[in-house]
Amino acid sequence: MIKVTYHIYPAEGESLEQKVESVCLEQSVELPRRVLPSHIAREVVGEPLDSEALEEGGHRVTIGWNPELTGGDLSQFLNTLYGNISLQAGIRVTGVDWHSLPEGLCGGPAFGIGALRETWGIPDRALCATSLKPAGSTAEELGELCREFAAGGLDLMKDDHGVTNQHWAPFAERVRRCVEGVRRAEQETGRRAFYFAHVTARADRCVARYRRAAELGADGALVCPHIAGMETMHQLARMDLPLPVIAHPAFSGGLTTHPRQGLTPELLYGQLWRALGADLVVYPNTGGRFSFSLAECEAINRAARRDDLPFPSAFPMPGGGMRRENIPQWVETYGPDTVFLLGTSLYEHPGGVREAARELSAMLKESP
Amino acid sequence: MIKVTYHIYPAEGESLEQKVESVCLEQSVELPRRVLPSHIAREVVGEPLDSEALEEGGHRVTIGWNPELTGGDLSQFLNTLYGNISLQAGIRVTGVDWHSLPEGLCGGPAFGIGALRETWGIPDRALCATSLKPAGSTAEELGELCREFAAGGLDLMKDDHGVTNQHWAPFAERVRRCVEGVRRAEQETGRRAFYFAHVTARADRCVARYRRAAELGADGALVCPHIAGMETMHQLARMDLPLPVIAHPAFSGGLTTHPRQGLTPELLYGQLWRALGADLVVYPNTGGRFSFSLAECEAINRAARRDDLPFPSAFPMPGGGMRRENIPQWVETYGPDTVFLLGTSLYEHPGGVREAARELSAMLKESP
C-alpha cells in the first residue's frame, strides 16, 4: 500500500472518523460506500492505518492507498495524493512513505548531491549560484555576465526563470553565449563553473529545449514544474542525455501557504520535487521577499538531503533577498549541503559582478 | 501591453506604491530599479496603469506588461501572470484583458458553447452529465454503465478523473467499451449521447491518449490541467483531431482559496482555463463537499460564458454533491448554458442509473 500522512481538521459537527472516511472515498472511488460493490469497497477505497492527536489541534492520520490506483502513471499518483482534496478545507498532506510506492514510479533526481559534488569537483563546502538577468538583456550581454560571474568564482549560473526565448535573447543563441562565457572564464582562471539553461515551455518544447541545451554544452537545466507540468520534470530527469535539473517554484505558491490545506513546504519542495526528478530545489528563503519561516526552510533542507529515501538526495537552493555579507552566517545555519542563490546583492556590488562573485566565493571557501 | 488586474494589500508599514512597484519588478526583471539599464527599466518593467481603493480594504490595480516578456510562449505568459508572486502575500490576480494578449497566444476552446450545442443538437436547454466510476470497475462494467446512462437520456458521460489506465480498465479497452455503450444506447433509443475519455498523463502520453480516444470514437476528452500541465491542455485544443475538452480541477485547489492570494475562482476556472482551451470547465459547486460560495459559482458561470472575449465561450460544469431532485432549482439559478455534473445522486437511485438518468433528463427537458 502507498502510505500518505495528512493533518486532518474536521469541520464543526464532523467527527474525525467521518472526515477520514471522506478522504478515503474522495481520493479513490468518489462514491459513498453504500453504492460500492463489496470487492471495490474492500480493495480500492483508501484505508486509515493510524492516527494521533496533534498538540496544535487536528490529527495526524496515515492512509494506505492501493498502488493499482496509479495505473503506473506518475500523474495519477499526483491525483491520488492531492487531486480533489485540494479543493476541500481541513486536509493538509504532510508526508509520503516513498518506499511504499511501486518501484520506478518516482525515479528521483538523475544525480543527487553526491554525484553532483563529484562532477563539479567540490567535495564538501557550500556552493553559490546566481541568476542571469534582467529579461531584456541580449544573449551577448547575458553570456558576458555569465563569464564575469564564473571568472569571479561563482559555482553555478542559471538563466533567470523570466528569461526563456524572448527576441531579446533567443534560446539557442543565449545558451551558446552562456556556455561560451563559462569556457572563456575557465581559460582565464583555470576554474570551471557550471551553467543551467531555462527550458520551461509547453512539455514537448521543454523536452526539445532540454536536448538542445545538452547539445549546446549547458551543464544543467532549470524548469518550473508547476508551469511545464510536474511529470514533465520527471521525464527530463529520465532522459538519455542527463543534465541535472533545478526546479523553480513559480506558480506553486498557493499549494503551501495555508496552514490547514495544501502540502507542507517540506513535502512539496523538499521531497515531492525531488521524487519528481529535481537535483536542486529553489525555494523562497526566510526573511526575503517571500513568506516562509526559518523552521520551514530548515525542514525543506532536511527533507531534500535525507539519505533514507529510495532515490538520490537534492541540494536545497534557498533564494530571494539574501545579502552576500550574511552568507557565512547562513552557511552556519543551513550547513554545507546548500546552494545559496543570490541576485540583487551581487548585481548591486559597486565593484561589479566579478568582484561580488570573488568576495562571495572567498567566503564560502573559508567557511567550515 | 498585456493588462492584468490585481487586488493588492500592502503589508504593515509598506505603501501601496512600494507594493505595486515590487510586483512590477518581480514579474519582469527580478532586480531593483537602481541596477537596471535605463532602456530595460523603461521597456521591460511592468507599468501601473490605474488604481482604485476597494471597499473591503486593499486596492484594485492594473499593471501593463510588455508582450515581448512572453516570447510567444504561453508558459511564459503564465509565469508573468503568477510566477514568483504566487509565493508572496497580499497579491490576488483578479482579471486579464484577453484582448491585450499577442494574437494566437491563447486560442481558447476549439468549440465553445455555440458549436457544441450545434454538434450535439441541443439548441437551448441545460445539459446533464455524469462520471463513470468507481475506479476498480472493469472496462466492460464502465461501458455498460455508459450505455445505461445514455439510454436513460443523459447528455454527457465522462470517465471519472480517478480512472485512467489502471489494469482494472486499461485505457483503450475502456474507451472502446464506452463508445460501444453510447452506440448501443443510440440503437435502442434513437438518441445520441456523448462520451468523454480521461486522458491525463505525462504530456506526451496525454497527447497520444487524446489521439487514440479520437480514433476509437470518443466524443471528447477530460484532462486535469494542473497535473498534465496547463499548456498541454492548450495543445490538445489546437490539434488536428479536435475533440472538445473538459477541464477538471484536481490539484488546483490552493490557487483560489486564500482571499488575499492566488487567483479568483472566476479568473482561474471561468477564464484562464477557457483561454487555455477548455470547452467545459468543471468546478466544485457551492453547498457540496467543496468550499465555494454561491456568488463565486455564479461569477465562474458568467466568466465562462462571456461573449466579449477573443475566443469561444465555455460551458460551466458545476459538480460535487448536487441532488437530482434539486436540478430544476439549479437550472433556475444558473440558467440554461450549464452542464450539471451529478454522481452519487444518480448512482444511489433505487431504480438504477438508467431510471435516474431518465428522471434527470425529463426534468431538464421541461425546464424553461
HADDOCK unambig.tbl for C-alpha pairs under 7 A between the chains (distance, minus, plus):
assign (segid A and resid 28 and name CA) (segid B and resid 135 and name CA) 6.75 0.50 0.50
assign (segid A and resid 28 and name CA) (segid B and resid 162 and name CA) 6.56 0.50 0.50
assign (segid A and resid 29 and name CA) (segid B and resid 133 and name CA) 6.78 0.50 0.50
assign (segid A and resid 29 and name CA) (segid B and resid 134 and name CA) 4.62 0.50 0.50
assign (segid A and resid 29 and name CA) (segid B and resid 135 and name CA) 5.39 0.50 0.50
assign (segid A and resid 30 and name CA) (segid B and resid 134 and name CA) 6.83 0.50 0.50
assign (segid A and resid 31 and name CA) (segid B and resid 134 and name CA) 6.97 0.50 0.50
assign (segid A and resid 31 and name CA) (segid B and resid 344 and name CA) 5.82 0.50 0.50
assign (segid A and resid 35 and name CA) (segid B and resid 347 and name CA) 6.78 0.50 0.50
assign (segid A and resid 35 and name CA) (segid B and resid 348 and name CA) 6.02 0.50 0.50
assign (segid A and resid 40 and name CA) (segid B and resid 136 and name CA) 5.89 0.50 0.50
assign (segid A and resid 44 and name CA) (segid B and resid 136 and name CA) 6.26 0.50 0.50
assign (segid A and resid 68 and name CA) (segid B and resid 166 and name CA) 6.33 0.50 0.50
assign (segid A and resid 69 and name CA) (segid B and resid 166 and name CA) 6.50 0.50 0.50
assign (segid A and resid 70 and name CA) (segid B and resid 166 and name CA) 6.81 0.50 0.50
assign (segid A and resid 71 and name CA) (segid B and resid 165 and name CA) 5.36 0.50 0.50
assign (segid A and resid 71 and name CA) (segid B and resid 166 and name CA) 3.89 0.50 0.50
assign (segid A and resid 71 and name CA) (segid B and resid 167 and name CA) 6.48 0.50 0.50
assign (segid A and resid 73 and name CA) (segid B and resid 201 and name CA) 6.56 0.50 0.50
assign (segid A and resid 75 and name CA) (segid B and resid 201 and name CA) 5.33 0.50 0.50
assign (segid A and resid 75 and name CA) (segid B and resid 202 and name CA) 6.39 0.50 0.50
assign (segid A and resid 75 and name CA) (segid B and resid 227 and name CA) 6.21 0.50 0.50
assign (segid A and resid 75 and name CA) (segid B and resid 228 and name CA) 6.98 0.50 0.50
assign (segid A and resid 79 and name CA) (segid B and resid 250 and name CA) 6.62 0.50 0.50
assign (segid A and resid 79 and name CA) (segid B and resid 251 and name CA) 6.89 0.50 0.50
assign (segid A and resid 82 and name CA) (segid B and resid 251 and name CA) 5.65 0.50 0.50
assign (segid A and resid 83 and name CA) (segid B and resid 250 and name CA) 4.00 0.50 0.50
assign (segid A and resid 83 and name CA) (segid B and resid 251 and name CA) 4.46 0.50 0.50
assign (segid A and resid 84 and name CA) (segid B and resid 250 and name CA) 4.95 0.50 0.50
assign (segid A and resid 84 and name CA) (segid B and resid 251 and name CA) 6.62 0.50 0.50
assign (segid A and resid 86 and name CA) (segid B and resid 250 and name CA) 6.84 0.50 0.50
assign (segid A and resid 86 and name CA) (segid B and resid 251 and name CA) 5.39 0.50 0.50
assign (segid A and resid 86 and name CA) (segid B and resid 252 and name CA) 6.38 0.50 0.50
assign (segid A and resid 86 and name CA) (segid B and resid 253 and name CA) 4.33 0.50 0.50
assign (segid A and resid 86 and name CA) (segid B and resid 254 and name CA) 6.28 0.50 0.50
assign (segid A and resid 87 and name CA) (segid B and resid 253 and name CA) 4.26 0.50 0.50
assign (segid A and resid 87 and name CA) (segid B and resid 290 and name CA) 5.98 0.50 0.50
assign (segid A and resid 88 and name CA) (segid B and resid 290 and name CA) 5.14 0.50 0.50
assign (segid A and resid 88 and name CA) (segid B and resid 291 and name CA) 6.32 0.50 0.50
assign (segid A and resid 133 and name CA) (segid B and resid 29 and name CA) 6.78 0.50 0.50
assign (segid A and resid 134 and name CA) (segid B and resid 29 and name CA) 4.63 0.50 0.50
assign (segid A and resid 134 and name CA) (segid B and resid 30 and name CA) 6.84 0.50 0.50
assign (segid A and resid 134 and name CA) (segid B and resid 31 and name CA) 6.97 0.50 0.50
assign (segid A and resid 135 and name CA) (segid B and resid 28 and name CA) 6.76 0.50 0.50
assign (segid A and resid 135 and name CA) (segid B and resid 29 and name CA) 5.39 0.50 0.50
assign (segid A and resid 136 and name CA) (segid B and resid 40 and name CA) 5.89 0.50 0.50
assign (segid A and resid 136 and name CA) (segid B and resid 44 and name CA) 6.26 0.50 0.50
assign (segid A and resid 162 and name CA) (segid B and resid 28 and name CA) 6.55 0.50 0.50
assign (segid A and resid 165 and name CA) (segid B and resid 71 and name CA) 5.36 0.50 0.50
assign (segid A and resid 166 and name CA) (segid B and resid 68 and name CA) 6.31 0.50 0.50
assign (segid A and resid 166 and name CA) (segid B and resid 69 and name CA) 6.48 0.50 0.50
assign (segid A and resid 166 and name CA) (segid B and resid 70 and name CA) 6.79 0.50 0.50
assign (segid A and resid 166 and name CA) (segid B and resid 71 and name CA) 3.90 0.50 0.50
assign (segid A and resid 167 and name CA) (segid B and resid 71 and name CA) 6.49 0.50 0.50
assign (segid A and resid 201 and name CA) (segid B and resid 73 and name CA) 6.56 0.50 0.50
assign (segid A and resid 201 and name CA) (segid B and resid 75 and name CA) 5.34 0.50 0.50
assign (segid A and resid 202 and name CA) (segid B and resid 75 and name CA) 6.40 0.50 0.50
assign (segid A and resid 202 and name CA) (segid B and resid 231 and name CA) 5.50 0.50 0.50
assign (segid A and resid 202 and name CA) (segid B and resid 232 and name CA) 6.38 0.50 0.50
assign (segid A and resid 203 and name CA) (segid B and resid 203 and name CA) 6.12 0.50 0.50
assign (segid A and resid 203 and name CA) (segid B and resid 232 and name CA) 6.78 0.50 0.50
assign (segid A and resid 227 and name CA) (segid B and resid 75 and name CA) 6.21 0.50 0.50
assign (segid A and resid 227 and name CA) (segid B and resid 229 and name CA) 6.27 0.50 0.50
assign (segid A and resid 227 and name CA) (segid B and resid 230 and name CA) 6.69 0.50 0.50
assign (segid A and resid 228 and name CA) (segid B and resid 75 and name CA) 6.99 0.50 0.50
assign (segid A and resid 228 and name CA) (segid B and resid 229 and name CA) 5.58 0.50 0.50
assign (segid A and resid 229 and name CA) (segid B and resid 227 and name CA) 6.26 0.50 0.50
assign (segid A and resid 229 and name CA) (segid B and resid 228 and name CA) 5.59 0.50 0.50
assign (segid A and resid 229 and name CA) (segid B and resid 229 and name CA) 3.98 0.50 0.50
assign (segid A and resid 230 and name CA) (segid B and resid 227 and name CA) 6.69 0.50 0.50
assign (segid A and resid 231 and name CA) (segid B and resid 202 and name CA) 5.51 0.50 0.50
assign (segid A and resid 232 and name CA) (segid B and resid 202 and name CA) 6.39 0.50 0.50
assign (segid A and resid 232 and name CA) (segid B and resid 203 and name CA) 6.78 0.50 0.50
assign (segid A and resid 250 and name CA) (segid B and resid 79 and name CA) 6.61 0.50 0.50
assign (segid A and resid 250 and name CA) (segid B and resid 83 and name CA) 3.99 0.50 0.50
assign (segid A and resid 250 and name CA) (segid B and resid 84 and name CA) 4.96 0.50 0.50
assign (segid A and resid 250 and name CA) (segid B and resid 86 and name CA) 6.84 0.50 0.50
assign (segid A and resid 251 and name CA) (segid B and resid 79 and name CA) 6.89 0.50 0.50
assign (segid A and resid 251 and name CA) (segid B and resid 82 and name CA) 5.66 0.50 0.50
assign (segid A and resid 251 and name CA) (segid B and resid 83 and name CA) 4.48 0.50 0.50
assign (segid A and resid 251 and name CA) (segid B and resid 84 and name CA) 6.65 0.50 0.50
assign (segid A and resid 251 and name CA) (segid B and resid 86 and name CA) 5.41 0.50 0.50
assign (segid A and resid 252 and name CA) (segid B and resid 86 and name CA) 6.39 0.50 0.50
assign (segid A and resid 253 and name CA) (segid B and resid 86 and name CA) 4.35 0.50 0.50
assign (segid A and resid 253 and name CA) (segid B and resid 87 and name CA) 4.26 0.50 0.50
assign (segid A and resid 254 and name CA) (segid B and resid 86 and name CA) 6.27 0.50 0.50
assign (segid A and resid 254 and name CA) (segid B and resid 254 and name CA) 4.68 0.50 0.50
assign (segid A and resid 254 and name CA) (segid B and resid 255 and name CA) 4.83 0.50 0.50
assign (segid A and resid 254 and name CA) (segid B and resid 262 and name CA) 6.11 0.50 0.50
assign (segid A and resid 255 and name CA) (segid B and resid 254 and name CA) 4.83 0.50 0.50
assign (segid A and resid 255 and name CA) (segid B and resid 255 and name CA) 6.84 0.50 0.50
assign (segid A and resid 262 and name CA) (segid B and resid 254 and name CA) 6.11 0.50 0.50
assign (segid A and resid 290 and name CA) (segid B and resid 87 and name CA) 5.99 0.50 0.50
assign (segid A and resid 290 and name CA) (segid B and resid 88 and name CA) 5.15 0.50 0.50
assign (segid A and resid 291 and name CA) (segid B and resid 88 and name CA) 6.30 0.50 0.50
assign (segid A and resid 344 and name CA) (segid B and resid 31 and name CA) 5.81 0.50 0.50
assign (segid A and resid 347 and name CA) (segid B and resid 35 and name CA) 6.79 0.50 0.50
assign (segid A and resid 348 and name CA) (segid B and resid 35 and name CA) 6.02 0.50 0.50
